[in-house]
Each structure stands twice: as C-alpha cells, then as structure tokens.
Amino acid sequence: MLHAPSLDGGLGFCHEALLDLLPAGYHGPLVIALDTSVLLDLQQHGNQLLNGETPDVEDRYRKELEGLGGLIDLWLIRDIRFVLTPRVLSDGERITSRQIDRREAAMDALTTALVFQRGTWRDLELPPHALVPIGEETGLSHGADRDLVLEAQSFGAHVFLTRDRALARKVRLNGPALSVLTPSILWDELVIAGVTHLSGGICQSGNCPYDGWPFVAPDMGRWGPFMSIFD
C-alpha cells in the first residue's frame, strides 16, 4: 500500500523515466528512507530550505542542504513519501531522552503525513516496530549505519538518503534494489531526468496510471504534519 499510486498523493514516478531509482515496471510514489543526519538537517534547517534560503555553512554541506531543499520543494506537489525506520531512535553516541522524544515526535509526524489519505491505505501504520532484513549488506561494519540501510531495504524504500558520502560509497547490498544517495546526488539525478513539479519522471505509456491524471496537486493535508518536524 505504501507504493500504491493515489490521487491524494499527487503525481508519482515511473521506472521507464527513472531507470536507476525504481524497480522494473513500477509506477507510483518515490519512497525515501531518511538517515538520522538528514532528519537532523530537516529539523534544524527545514524552514530556511522551504523558504529558498541557503544556511551559512561550509560549501560541501551547503550543496547537500540545497539538494535537500530541492527535494522538499518537489515534495510539495509530487508524490514523494519520506519515512523513518526504528533504528533512527537510538542512532548516535550518548543520545539523550530528549533527543529520543524529538525523533519519536518526528516519526509520528511523518507517519501522519503519510496516512493523511483515507482511501487506499487507511490502516497503514508506519513504521513497524521491528523490521526483518530481507537482504544482506557486506560493505559496512556492524552498527547503526548498517542497521538503517537494511531497515530501509526491508521497508521497501527506493532510496536511503544520507549525507554521509563514505557510507554511500561503502554500501554493498544484495536483495531488493535500494539506492544509497546523498541529497545532492539524488536531486541531480531528478534534474537530469527532467523532473519538475508538473512533469517529468513519468512514462506516459498506455498502461501508466498517470496517463490522463486528472490533477497534479496532492492533498495539502500532509503539509502540516511534515513541516511540524522543522524547528
């Protein structure tokens, strides 16, 4: 159900237009699992990014934030579904109970943003309390990074979004396809594919559910819960 096209979700994406990101024959939302670092970026800089402002940070970090800002802006109209997996709650050294509470609140907010629809996935609960790995990862040492990647794969995410370039290089996965990308790289791939708010990323074939899509704008009821995670 998480991957089902929905009028309330807005215009989705097709494999034929995004060959490296989506599984063969796929038509639906782009599902992105967030690394803890990206969640923290959203909480700290989300309002600035949504307003088109660039935070005053070093150049490499700024590039990643600009990519994340592009994804947020695209999410306003297109069917992108951000998810957090359970391991995010305990990721980090000497994490405090206050940090855990904030992450739980963000997880609840994203869940609410996803289940704003009352049609095709009324009973969907996100995320599950435990995710059983359905693939294997051999490039990372045991720890939070590896757990997060395997949870994203188990969840059926198309992309695990991380600001950690070294993590993205080291990942060696088998099982269901999952791209491990930084925000700037994912944003560049979408731009190269011609994805905009109103077009691109769809195949427009005869069996495409988005052929003749009656309207582009999604149900704006999801905006509030998602933006509530911003500081």
PyMOL commands that set and color helices and strands:
alter all, ss='L'
color gray80, all
select helices_A, chain A and resi 7-9+15-17+36-50+59-75+86-90+97-114+144-155+165-170+183-192+220-227
alter helices_A, ss='H'
color red, helices_A
select strands_A, chain A and resi 13-14+27-28+30-34+80-83+136-137+159-161+173-174+179-181
alter strands_A, ss='S'
color yellow, strands_A
deselect
rebuild
show_as cartoon
